[in-house]
Amino acid sequence: MALLFSATAFAASEDKLDHDNSILSVFVQPSISFLSFSEREYFQNAIDTIYKGFKETAVNSAESLNVAKQDFQKVNFCFPITAGIQWQPAEDHFISAGIGFIYDNESVVLTDRKSHTHSYEYTLQGIPFFLEYRFALPKNFITLSDGGLFSVSVRWYWMLPGTEIYTTWGYLAAERSLFGAGFGVSVGYLFASWKDFKLYGDIGFSSISVKSNKKFSQIVQNGPDEKANWNLGGIQLQIRGTFGLWNKPKPKDDDDDDDDGEGKKPKVKFIDDTKKDSVKVDVLDSAKTDTGVVQDSSAVQDSSAAQGSLSATQDSAKIDTGAAQDSAGIANSLKTSVNDSIGTAPASSAPENEPAPQDAPEKSTDPANVKSKGD
């Protein structure tokens, strides 16, 4: 319950990750395990035999009523713990090495006909060393709406000294093999993270088969006369907490996936409509201002051009009027000079027999000469 509470607390404030960015990290992994120890029946048969003997030694019903027993659990339930170191040579590929401790103690109490109690027990103990390979599943294979990292891991176990069974009747140690004792597989999910600390939840199965040179008959009454062998594996529920000692730099794009963009979440950019409208209004005002300036400039240019044309027209009219006035003055001056000449000439009558006199030469009507004369 404490582990679940801690996991919930971290999950409430987690930063969702698509990758574990640690290169080198250490981990601790407590778990709940249901061992595949089918040899428990040997110990239960021994308890049944002892109980039957107590019943047979009772001399009366009162003593027979004093005889009582407990049975061993039908399931070997324990809490293994594992610790180790984890290395990530490539993105989403992890190689781990660790050591664990398995401990399961089962005990019962029997009461004889004299009401005396007798305790019987057996203990399974294992110290496994393991190598593990874990790889993350691409998000286009399996994913949740909140993201996260699914992974699959495989293990291979070797049993170290201290792997044994000891009971009320005896003790036997397991042999060790260079080729290992078994395997394990599990599926995990990175469900919480906080800075360099991460929590994985795993569910898996393991088979750890060990054997001994001794027989079960040496450690339990009425046991088989065969070399003992048993299994310390089973179904496991695990919570792994890792702490990164050496981490990769945080990527600029946290949404990048291991599949080079496939399944990549699109970035959504929220635009403030008020700012957008304000920008539009500013642009429109600026456009109106520029249009007004252009129109004003065009009007000024058109006005200047019109005034210039009007001035040129007026000047041309003035010039034409002046020329016309000058021409009229010259004509009037010429007319006056001609009239004066005609009025001042003496009247002469020529005799009938005499030839008429030659006409006087015509007076020049050249304006230049007339002007000179008038002057």
C-alpha contacts under 8 A as a table, 3 or more apart, distances in Angstrom:
res1	aa1	res2	aa2	distance
1	M	4	L	5.08
1	M	5	F	6.08
2	A	5	F	5.08
2	A	6	S	6.16
3	L	6	S	5.13
3	L	7	A	6.10
3	L	239	I	7.93
4	L	7	A	5.02
4	L	8	T	6.11
5	F	8	T	5.11
5	F	9	A	6.21
6	S	9	A	5.06
6	S	10	F	6.28
7	A	10	F	5.21
7	A	11	A	6.01
7	A	192	A	6.92
7	A	199	L	7.12
8	T	11	A	4.98
8	T	12	A	6.18
9	A	12	A	5.33
9	A	13	S	7.08
10	F	13	S	5.58
10	F	14	E	5.91
10	F	192	A	5.80
10	F	193	S	6.61
10	F	194	W	6.79
11	A	14	E	4.99
11	A	191	F	6.67
11	A	192	A	4.55
11	A	193	S	6.93
13	S	194	W	7.49
14	E	192	A	5.54
14	E	193	S	5.06
14	E	194	W	5.63
15	D	192	A	7.56
15	D	193	S	6.11
15	D	194	W	6.73
16	K	146	D	7.31
16	K	147	G	6.53
16	K	148	G	6.10
16	K	192	A	7.41
16	K	193	S	7.20
17	L	20	D	7.11
17	L	147	G	7.04
17	L	148	G	5.47
17	L	149	L	7.09
17	L	193	S	7.81
17	L	254	D	7.69
18	D	147	G	6.63
18	D	148	G	5.25
18	D	149	L	5.64
18	D	254	D	7.75
18	D	255	D	7.01
18	D	256	D	7.65
18	D	257	D	6.59
19	H	91	E	7.69
19	H	92	D	6.64
19	H	148	G	7.74
19	H	149	L	6.44
19	H	257	D	7.71
20	D	92	D	6.93
20	D	149	L	7.95
21	N	91	E	7.87
21	N	247	N	5.74
21	N	248	K	5.41
21	N	249	P	7.69
21	N	250	K	7.36
22	S	25	S	6.36
22	S	87	W	7.96
22	S	88	Q	6.96
22	S	196	D	7.72
22	S	244	G	5.20
22	S	245	L	7.38
22	S	246	W	5.97
22	S	247	N	4.10
22	S	248	K	5.98
23	I	87	W	5.65
23	I	88	Q	4.86
23	I	89	P	7.05
23	I	244	G	7.26
23	I	245	L	7.77
23	I	246	W	5.42
23	I	247	N	5.12
23	I	248	K	6.35
24	L	85	I	7.44
24	L	86	Q	5.80
24	L	87	W	4.69
24	L	88	Q	6.50
24	L	244	G	6.02
24	L	245	L	5.63
24	L	246	W	5.01
24	L	247	N	6.86
25	S	85	I	5.87
25	S	86	Q	5.16
25	S	87	W	6.55
25	S	242	T	6.37
25	S	243	F	5.38
25	S	244	G	4.16
25	S	245	L	5.03
25	S	246	W	6.70
26	V	83	A	7.64
26	V	84	G	5.85
26	V	85	I	4.35
26	V	86	Q	5.86
26	V	242	T	5.60
26	V	243	F	5.53
26	V	244	G	6.67
26	V	245	L	7.27
27	F	83	A	5.63
27	F	84	G	5.54
27	F	85	I	6.10
27	F	86	Q	7.26
27	F	240	R	6.58
27	F	241	G	5.46
27	F	242	T	4.20
27	F	243	F	6.35
28	V	81	I	7.48
28	V	82	T	5.81
28	V	83	A	4.41
28	V	84	G	6.74
28	V	240	R	5.82
28	V	241	G	5.50
28	V	242	T	6.67
29	Q	81	I	5.73
29	Q	82	T	4.96
29	Q	83	A	6.08
29	Q	238	Q	6.49
29	Q	239	I	5.58
29	Q	240	R	4.25
29	Q	241	G	6.27
30	P	79	F	6.98
30	P	80	P	6.18
30	P	81	I	4.35
30	P	82	T	6.25
30	P	238	Q	6.07
30	P	239	I	5.94
30	P	240	R	6.87
31	S	79	F	5.54
31	S	80	P	5.57
31	S	81	I	6.11
31	S	236	Q	6.52
31	S	237	L	5.48
31	S	238	Q	4.19
31	S	239	I	6.23
32	I	77	F	7.54
32	I	78	C	6.15
32	I	79	F	4.76
32	I	80	P	6.60
32	I	236	Q	5.58
32	I	237	L	5.20
32	I	238	Q	6.48
33	S	77	F	5.98
33	S	78	C	5.47
33	S	79	F	5.99
33	S	80	P	6.82
33	S	234	G	6.53
33	S	235	I	5.75
33	S	236	Q	4.42
33	S	237	L	6.56
34	F	75	V	6.85
34	F	76	N	5.79
34	F	77	F	4.91
34	F	78	C	6.71
34	F	233	G	7.90
34	F	234	G	5.45
34	F	235	I	5.40
34	F	236	Q	6.54
35	L	75	V	7.40
35	L	76	N	5.38
35	L	77	F	6.50
35	L	78	C	7.68
35	L	231	N	7.49
35	L	232	L	5.73
35	L	233	G	5.40
35	L	234	G	4.54
35	L	235	I	6.93
36	S	76	N	7.56
36	S	231	N	5.87
36	S	232	L	6.25
36	S	233	G	5.74
36	S	234	G	4.98
37	F	40	R	6.22
37	F	76	N	6.87
37	F	230	W	6.38
37	F	231	N	5.55
37	F	232	L	6.48
38	S	41	E	6.76
38	S	230	W	7.64
38	S	231	N	7.91
39	E	42	Y	5.76
39	E	43	F	7.67
39	E	230	W	6.86
40	R	43	F	5.45
40	R	44	Q	6.45
40	R	74	K	7.81
41	E	44	Q	4.94
41	E	45	N	6.00
42	Y	45	N	5.21
42	Y	46	A	6.34
42	Y	220	V	7.10
42	Y	222	N	7.66
42	Y	223	G	5.99
43	F	46	A	4.99
43	F	47	I	6.39
43	F	72	F	7.90
43	F	122	Y	7.80
43	F	220	V	6.42
43	F	221	Q	7.79
44	Q	47	I	5.10
44	Q	48	D	6.24
44	Q	71	D	6.78
44	Q	72	F	6.19
45	N	48	D	5.04
45	N	49	T	6.16
45	N	222	N	7.91
46	A	49	T	5.11
46	A	50	I	6.33
46	A	220	V	6.81
46	A	221	Q	5.45
46	A	222	N	6.64
47	I	50	I	5.16
47	I	51	Y	6.11
47	I	71	D	7.46
47	I	120	Y	7.95
48	D	51	Y	5.11
48	D	52	K	6.12
49	T	52	K	5.12
49	T	53	G	6.32
50	I	53	G	5.08
50	I	54	F	6.39
51	Y	54	F	5.16
51	Y	55	K	6.36
51	Y	67	V	7.48
51	Y	68	A	7.31
51	Y	69	K	6.58
51	Y	110	L	7.11
51	Y	112	D	7.92
52	K	55	K	5.10
52	K	56	E	6.26
53	G	56	E	5.04
53	G	57	T	6.31
54	F	57	T	5.28
54	F	58	A	6.57
54	F	67	V	6.46
54	F	112	D	5.44
54	F	113	R	6.32
55	K	58	A	5.42
55	K	64	S	5.74
55	K	67	V	6.32
55	K	112	D	7.75
55	K	113	R	7.22
56	E	59	V	7.99
57	T	113	R	7.33
58	A	61	S	7.35
58	A	63	E	5.22
58	A	64	S	5.14
58	A	113	R	5.59
59	V	63	E	6.59
59	V	64	S	7.46
60	N	63	E	5.53
60	N	64	S	6.24
61	S	64	S	4.80
61	S	65	L	6.09
62	A	65	L	5.16
62	A	66	N	6.61
63	E	66	N	5.07
63	E	67	V	6.84
63	E	113	R	4.60
63	E	114	K	6.65
64	S	67	V	5.45
64	S	113	R	5.95
65	L	68	A	7.62
65	L	113	R	7.55
66	N	111	T	6.81
66	N	112	D	6.50
66	N	113	R	5.16
66	N	114	K	6.92
66	N	115	S	5.66
67	V	110	L	7.48
67	V	111	T	5.10
67	V	112	D	4.77
67	V	113	R	5.10
67	V	115	S	6.98
68	A	110	L	5.73
68	A	111	T	5.04
68	A	112	D	7.02
69	K	108	V	7.55
69	K	109	V	6.14
69	K	110	L	4.33
69	K	111	T	6.28
70	Q	108	V	5.39
70	Q	109	V	5.84
70	Q	110	L	6.41
71	D	108	V	6.41
72	F	106	E	6.65
72	F	107	S	6.82
72	F	108	V	6.40
73	Q	76	N	6.74
73	Q	106	E	7.50
76	N	104	D	7.05
77	F	104	D	7.09
78	C	102	I	7.59
78	C	103	Y	6.66
78	C	104	D	5.49
79	F	102	I	7.18
79	F	103	Y	7.33
80	P	100	G	7.02
80	P	101	F	5.67
80	P	102	I	4.68
80	P	103	Y	6.69
81	I	100	G	5.63
81	I	101	F	5.63
81	I	102	I	7.02
82	T	98	G	6.74
82	T	99	I	5.75
82	T	100	G	4.08
82	T	101	F	6.49
83	A	98	G	5.46
83	A	99	I	5.79
83	A	100	G	6.38
84	G	96	S	6.98
84	G	97	A	5.58
84	G	98	G	3.82
84	G	99	I	6.27
85	I	96	S	5.68
85	I	97	A	5.69
85	I	98	G	6.38
86	Q	94	F	6.56
86	Q	95	I	5.80
86	Q	96	S	4.28
86	Q	97	A	6.68
87	W	94	F	5.57
87	W	95	I	5.26
87	W	96	S	6.17
88	Q	91	E	6.70
88	Q	92	D	7.08
88	Q	93	H	5.67
88	Q	94	F	4.45
88	Q	95	I	6.34
89	P	93	H	6.59
89	P	94	F	6.75
89	P	95	I	7.73
90	A	93	H	5.41
90	A	94	F	7.57
91	E	258	D	7.43
92	D	135	F	5.54
92	D	136	A	5.11
92	D	258	D	7.78
93	H	133	Y	7.48
93	H	134	R	5.95
93	H	135	F	4.52
93	H	136	A	6.64
94	F	132	E	7.99
94	F	133	Y	5.76
94	F	134	R	4.97
94	F	135	F	6.13
95	I	131	L	7.44
95	I	132	E	5.73
95	I	133	Y	4.75
95	I	134	R	6.42
96	S	131	L	5.77
96	S	132	E	4.92
96	S	133	Y	6.39
96	S	134	R	7.97
97	A	129	F	7.65
97	A	130	F	5.84
97	A	131	L	4.66
97	A	132	E	6.24
98	G	129	F	5.92
98	G	130	F	5.58
98	G	131	L	6.74
99	I	127	I	7.07
99	I	128	P	5.77
99	I	129	F	4.48
99	I	130	F	6.34
100	G	126	G	7.99
100	G	127	I	5.63
100	G	128	P	5.35
100	G	129	F	6.50
101	F	125	Q	7.60
101	F	126	G	5.91
101	F	127	I	4.86
101	F	128	P	6.75
102	I	124	L	7.60
102	I	125	Q	5.48
102	I	126	G	4.82
102	I	127	I	6.33
103	Y	123	T	7.25
103	Y	124	L	5.81
103	Y	125	Q	4.70
103	Y	126	G	6.62
104	D	123	T	5.62
104	D	124	L	5.11
104	D	125	Q	6.54
105	N	121	E	7.21
105	N	122	Y	6.10
105	N	123	T	4.33
105	N	124	L	6.39
106	E	121	E	5.48
106	E	122	Y	5.58
106	E	123	T	6.22
107	S	119	S	6.96
107	S	120	Y	5.59
107	S	121	E	4.03
107	S	122	Y	6.56
108	V	119	S	5.79
108	V	120	Y	5.45
108	V	121	E	6.31
109	V	117	T	6.39
109	V	118	H	5.47
109	V	119	S	4.49
109	V	120	Y	6.36
110	L	117	T	5.51
110	L	118	H	5.04
110	L	119	S	6.40
110	L	120	Y	7.97
111	T	114	K	7.78
111	T	115	S	5.44
111	T	116	H	5.37
111	T	117	T	4.43
111	T	118	H	6.20
112	D	115	S	5.24
112	D	116	H	5.41
112	D	117	T	6.56
112	D	118	H	7.80
113	R	116	H	7.33
120	Y	167	T	7.72
120	Y	168	T	5.75
121	E	167	T	5.64
121	E	168	T	5.70
122	Y	165	I	7.03
122	Y	166	Y	5.82
122	Y	167	T	4.08
122	Y	168	T	6.55
123	T	165	I	5.61
123	T	166	Y	5.51
123	T	167	T	6.21
124	L	163	T	7.99
124	L	164	E	6.37
124	L	165	I	4.93
124	L	166	Y	7.11
125	Q	162	G	7.08
125	Q	163	T	5.34
125	Q	164	E	5.36
125	Q	165	I	6.23
126	G	159	M	7.18
126	G	160	L	7.81
126	G	162	G	6.41
126	G	163	T	4.08
126	G	164	E	6.47
126	G	232	L	7.36
127	I	159	M	5.89
127	I	160	L	5.47
127	I	161	P	7.05
127	I	162	G	6.16
127	I	163	T	5.54
128	P	157	Y	6.10
128	P	158	W	5.63
128	P	159	M	4.53
128	P	160	L	5.91
128	P	163	T	7.98
129	F	157	Y	5.68
129	F	158	W	5.13
129	F	159	M	6.08
129	F	160	L	6.74
130	F	155	R	6.38
130	F	156	W	5.43
130	F	157	Y	4.42
130	F	158	W	6.12
131	L	155	R	5.60
131	L	156	W	5.57
131	L	157	Y	6.88
132	E	153	S	6.68
132	E	154	V	5.63
132	E	155	R	4.35
132	E	156	W	6.67
133	Y	153	S	5.51
133	Y	154	V	5.50
133	Y	155	R	6.57
134	R	151	S	6.55
134	R	152	V	5.61
134	R	153	S	4.05
134	R	154	V	6.52
135	F	151	S	5.45
135	F	152	V	5.69
135	F	153	S	6.48
136	A	149	L	6.54
136	A	150	F	5.66
136	A	151	S	4.07
136	A	152	V	6.45
137	L	141	F	6.67
137	L	142	I	7.00
137	L	149	L	7.35
137	L	150	F	5.57
137	L	151	S	5.43
137	L	152	V	7.28
138	P	141	F	5.55
138	P	142	I	6.95
138	P	257	D	7.92
138	P	258	D	6.65
138	P	259	D	6.72
139	K	142	I	5.32
139	K	143	T	5.35
139	K	149	L	7.89
139	K	257	D	7.60
139	K	259	D	8.00
139	K	263	G	6.78
140	N	143	T	7.04
140	N	262	E	7.30
140	N	263	G	6.06
142	I	150	F	7.53
143	T	147	G	6.25
143	T	148	G	7.29
143	T	149	L	7.96
143	T	150	F	7.53
144	L	147	G	5.21
144	L	148	G	7.14
148	G	189	Y	7.14
148	G	190	L	5.81
148	G	191	F	6.49
149	L	189	Y	5.62
149	L	190	L	5.05
149	L	191	F	7.68
150	F	187	V	7.42
150	F	188	G	5.76
150	F	189	Y	4.49
150	F	190	L	6.49
151	S	187	V	5.83
151	S	188	G	5.12
151	S	189	Y	6.18
152	V	185	V	7.46
152	V	186	S	5.89
152	V	187	V	4.59
152	V	188	G	6.21
153	S	185	V	5.66
153	S	186	S	5.39
153	S	187	V	6.43
153	S	188	G	7.83
154	V	183	F	7.29
154	V	184	G	5.64
154	V	185	V	4.52
154	V	186	S	6.70
155	R	183	F	5.34
155	R	184	G	4.85
155	R	185	V	6.31
156	W	180	G	6.97
156	W	181	A	7.66
156	W	182	G	5.95
156	W	183	F	4.48
156	W	184	G	6.49
157	Y	180	G	5.53
157	Y	181	A	5.49
157	Y	182	G	5.34
157	Y	183	F	5.90
157	Y	184	G	7.95
157	Y	208	I	7.09
158	W	176	R	7.51
158	W	177	S	7.17
158	W	178	L	7.43
158	W	179	F	7.63
158	W	180	G	4.41
158	W	181	A	5.28
158	W	182	G	7.40
159	M	163	T	6.65
159	M	176	R	6.06
159	M	177	S	7.66
159	M	180	G	7.19
159	M	181	A	6.52
159	M	210	V	7.94
160	L	163	T	6.38
160	L	176	R	6.89
161	P	174	A	7.90
161	P	176	R	7.78
162	G	173	A	7.41
163	T	173	A	6.25
163	T	174	A	5.70
164	E	171	Y	7.55
164	E	172	L	5.81
164	E	173	A	4.27
164	E	174	A	5.42
165	I	171	Y	5.90
165	I	172	L	5.52
165	I	173	A	6.47
166	Y	169	W	7.95
166	Y	170	G	5.89
166	Y	171	Y	4.16
166	Y	172	L	6.30
166	Y	219	I	7.29
167	T	170	G	5.25
167	T	171	Y	6.06
167	T	219	I	6.23
167	T	220	V	7.35
168	T	219	I	7.60
168	T	220	V	7.88
169	W	218	Q	7.40
169	W	219	I	4.98
169	W	220	V	5.71
169	W	221	Q	7.53
170	G	218	Q	6.24
170	G	219	I	4.14
170	G	220	V	7.12
171	Y	218	Q	7.68
171	Y	219	I	5.78
172	L	212	S	6.96
172	L	214	K	6.27
172	L	219	I	7.24
173	A	212	S	6.13
173	A	214	K	7.98
174	A	210	V	6.13
174	A	211	K	5.35
174	A	212	S	4.64
174	A	213	N	7.77
175	E	210	V	6.97
175	E	211	K	5.93
175	E	212	S	5.33
175	E	213	N	7.39
176	R	180	G	7.84
176	R	210	V	7.97
177	S	180	G	5.48
177	S	181	A	6.90
181	A	208	I	5.42
181	A	209	S	5.49
181	A	210	V	6.27
182	G	206	S	7.48
182	G	207	S	5.37
182	G	208	I	4.43
182	G	209	S	6.03
183	F	206	S	5.71
183	F	207	S	5.59
183	F	208	I	6.55
184	G	204	G	7.21
184	G	205	F	5.68
184	G	206	S	3.90
184	G	207	S	6.26
185	V	204	G	5.49
185	V	205	F	5.63
185	V	206	S	6.35
186	S	202	D	6.22
186	S	203	I	5.40
186	S	204	G	3.74
186	S	205	F	6.34
187	V	202	D	5.44
187	V	203	I	5.63
187	V	204	G	6.24
188	G	200	Y	6.17
188	G	201	G	5.28
188	G	202	D	4.04
188	G	203	I	6.53
189	Y	200	Y	5.32
189	Y	201	G	5.34
189	Y	202	D	6.57
190	L	193	S	7.69
190	L	198	K	7.18
190	L	199	L	5.91
190	L	200	Y	4.43
190	L	201	G	6.62
191	F	199	L	6.20
191	F	200	Y	5.98
191	F	201	G	7.00
192	A	198	K	5.88
192	A	199	L	5.18
192	A	200	Y	7.22
193	S	196	D	7.40
193	S	197	F	5.73
193	S	198	K	4.23
193	S	199	L	6.13
194	W	197	F	5.19
194	W	198	K	6.30
195	K	198	K	7.88
196	D	242	T	7.99
196	D	243	F	5.59
196	D	244	G	5.24
197	F	241	G	7.02
197	F	242	T	5.70
197	F	243	F	4.64
197	F	244	G	6.69
198	K	241	G	5.66
198	K	242	T	5.29
198	K	243	F	6.62
199	L	239	I	6.87
199	L	240	R	5.66
199	L	241	G	4.64
199	L	242	T	6.55
200	Y	239	I	5.66
200	Y	240	R	5.00
200	Y	241	G	6.46
201	G	237	L	7.72
201	G	238	Q	5.87
201	G	239	I	4.68
201	G	240	R	6.41
202	D	237	L	5.89
202	D	238	Q	4.86
202	D	239	I	6.14
202	D	240	R	7.63
203	I	235	I	7.64
203	I	236	Q	5.79
203	I	237	L	4.65
203	I	238	Q	6.11
204	G	235	I	5.90
204	G	236	Q	5.33
204	G	237	L	6.66
205	F	233	G	7.29
205	F	234	G	5.50
205	F	235	I	4.55
205	F	236	Q	5.99
206	S	233	G	4.74
206	S	234	G	5.23
206	S	235	I	6.65
206	S	236	Q	7.76
207	S	231	N	6.72
207	S	232	L	6.90
207	S	233	G	4.29
207	S	234	G	6.22
208	I	231	N	5.37
208	I	232	L	5.18
208	I	233	G	4.79
209	S	229	N	7.16
209	S	230	W	5.85
209	S	231	N	4.42
209	S	232	L	6.48
209	S	233	G	7.44
210	V	229	N	5.57
210	V	230	W	5.64
210	V	231	N	6.18
210	V	232	L	7.73
211	K	227	K	7.36
211	K	228	A	5.60
211	K	229	N	3.87
211	K	230	W	6.32
212	S	215	K	7.49
212	S	227	K	6.23
212	S	228	A	5.33
212	S	229	N	6.16
213	N	227	K	5.69
213	N	228	A	6.93
214	K	218	Q	7.05
214	K	226	E	7.95
214	K	227	K	5.44
214	K	228	A	6.03
215	K	218	Q	5.55
215	K	219	I	7.44
215	K	223	G	7.84
215	K	224	P	6.99
215	K	225	D	5.66
215	K	226	E	5.24
215	K	227	K	4.43
215	K	228	A	4.89
216	F	219	I	5.35
216	F	220	V	6.03
216	F	223	G	5.09
216	F	224	P	5.73
216	F	225	D	6.59
216	F	226	E	6.93
216	F	227	K	6.97
216	F	228	A	5.47
217	S	220	V	5.33
217	S	221	Q	6.09
217	S	222	N	5.98
217	S	223	G	3.91
217	S	224	P	5.36
217	S	225	D	5.65
217	S	226	E	7.92
218	Q	221	Q	7.65
218	Q	223	G	7.46
219	I	223	G	7.64
220	V	223	G	5.48
244	G	247	N	6.06
250	K	254	D	7.69
251	P	254	D	5.78
253	D	256	D	5.81
255	D	264	K	6.36
255	D	265	K	6.41
256	D	260	D	7.14
256	D	261	G	6.35
256	D	264	K	6.25
257	D	260	D	5.89
257	D	261	G	5.99
257	D	262	E	7.08
257	D	263	G	7.29
257	D	264	K	6.36
258	D	261	G	7.64
259	D	262	E	5.43
259	D	263	G	7.71
261	G	264	K	5.10
271	I	275	K	7.91
271	I	276	K	7.37
272	D	275	K	5.35
272	D	276	K	6.23
273	D	276	K	4.82
273	D	277	D	6.00
274	T	277	D	5.12
274	T	278	S	6.04
275	K	278	S	4.92
275	K	279	V	6.08
276	K	279	V	5.11
276	K	280	K	6.25
277	D	280	K	4.95
277	D	281	V	6.15
278	S	281	V	5.09
278	S	282	D	6.17
279	V	282	D	5.08
279	V	283	V	6.13
280	K	283	V	5.07
280	K	284	L	6.11
281	V	284	L	5.06
281	V	285	D	6.03
282	D	285	D	5.09
282	D	286	S	6.00
283	V	286	S	5.03
283	V	287	A	6.06
284	L	287	A	4.95
284	L	288	K	6.08
285	D	288	K	5.01
285	D	289	T	6.02
286	S	289	T	5.01
286	S	290	D	6.09
287	A	290	D	5.09
287	A	291	T	6.06
288	K	291	T	4.99
288	K	292	G	6.05
289	T	292	G	5.06
289	T	293	V	6.13
290	D	293	V	5.08
290	D	294	V	6.14
291	T	294	V	5.03
291	T	295	Q	6.03
292	G	295	Q	4.99
292	G	296	D	5.93
293	V	296	D	5.05
293	V	297	S	5.96
294	V	297	S	5.01
294	V	298	S	6.00
295	Q	298	S	4.96
295	Q	299	A	5.99
296	D	299	A	4.96
296	D	300	V	6.07
297	S	300	V	5.07
297	S	301	Q	6.07
298	S	301	Q	5.02
298	S	302	D	5.95
299	A	302	D	5.01
299	A	303	S	5.93
300	V	303	S	5.04
300	V	304	S	5.98
301	Q	304	S	5.10
301	Q	305	A	6.03
302	D	305	A	5.05
302	D	306	A	6.00
303	S	306	A	5.02
303	S	307	Q	5.99
304	S	307	Q	5.09
304	S	308	G	5.97
305	A	308	G	4.99
305	A	309	S	6.05
306	A	309	S	5.04
306	A	310	L	6.01
307	Q	310	L	5.00
307	Q	311	S	6.02
308	G	311	S	5.11
308	G	312	A	6.11
309	S	312	A	5.00
309	S	313	T	6.07
310	L	313	T	4.99
310	L	314	Q	6.04
311	S	314	Q	5.04
311	S	315	D	6.00
312	A	315	D	5.08
312	A	316	S	6.03
313	T	316	S	5.00
313	T	317	A	6.03
314	Q	317	A	4.94
314	Q	318	K	6.00
315	D	318	K	4.95
315	D	319	I	6.07
316	S	319	I	5.02
316	S	320	D	6.08
317	A	320	D	5.02
317	A	321	T	5.91
318	K	321	T	5.00
318	K	322	G	5.96
319	I	322	G	5.07
319	I	323	A	6.10
320	D	323	A	5.06
320	D	324	A	6.06
321	T	324	A	5.01
321	T	325	Q	6.01
322	G	325	Q	4.98
322	G	326	D	6.04
323	A	326	D	5.01
323	A	327	S	6.11
324	A	327	S	5.06
324	A	328	A	6.13
325	Q	328	A	5.08
325	Q	329	G	6.13
326	D	329	G	5.05
326	D	330	I	6.23
327	S	330	I	5.16
327	S	331	A	6.22
328	A	331	A	5.07
328	A	332	N	6.14
329	G	332	N	5.13
329	G	333	S	6.10
330	I	333	S	5.08
330	I	334	L	6.15
330	I	367	P	7.05
330	I	371	K	7.85
331	A	334	L	5.12
331	A	335	K	6.19
332	N	335	K	5.09
332	N	336	T	6.20
333	S	336	T	5.15
333	S	337	S	6.26
333	S	370	V	7.81
333	S	371	K	7.65
333	S	374	G	7.78
334	L	337	S	5.15
334	L	338	V	6.28
334	L	365	T	7.38
334	L	367	P	7.06
334	L	370	V	6.17
334	L	371	K	7.75
335	K	338	V	5.23
335	K	339	N	6.22
336	T	339	N	5.19
336	T	340	D	6.12
337	S	340	D	5.08
337	S	341	S	6.19
337	S	370	V	7.24
337	S	374	G	7.21
338	V	341	S	5.08
338	V	342	I	6.27
339	N	342	I	5.17
339	N	343	G	6.15
340	D	343	G	5.19
340	D	344	T	6.32
341	S	344	T	5.60
341	S	345	A	6.48
342	I	345	A	5.77
350	A	354	E	6.93
350	A	355	P	7.91
350	A	356	A	6.56
350	A	357	P	7.65
351	P	354	E	5.35
351	P	355	P	7.87
352	E	355	P	7.54
364	S	369	N	6.96
364	S	370	V	7.45
365	T	369	N	7.25
365	T	370	V	6.59
366	D	369	N	5.34
366	D	370	V	6.17
367	P	370	V	4.98
367	P	371	K	5.86
368	A	371	K	5.14
368	A	372	S	6.21
369	N	372	S	4.99
369	N	373	K	6.20
370	V	373	K	5.07
370	V	374	G	6.05
371	K	374	G	5.07
371	K	375	D	6.03
372	S	375	D	4.99
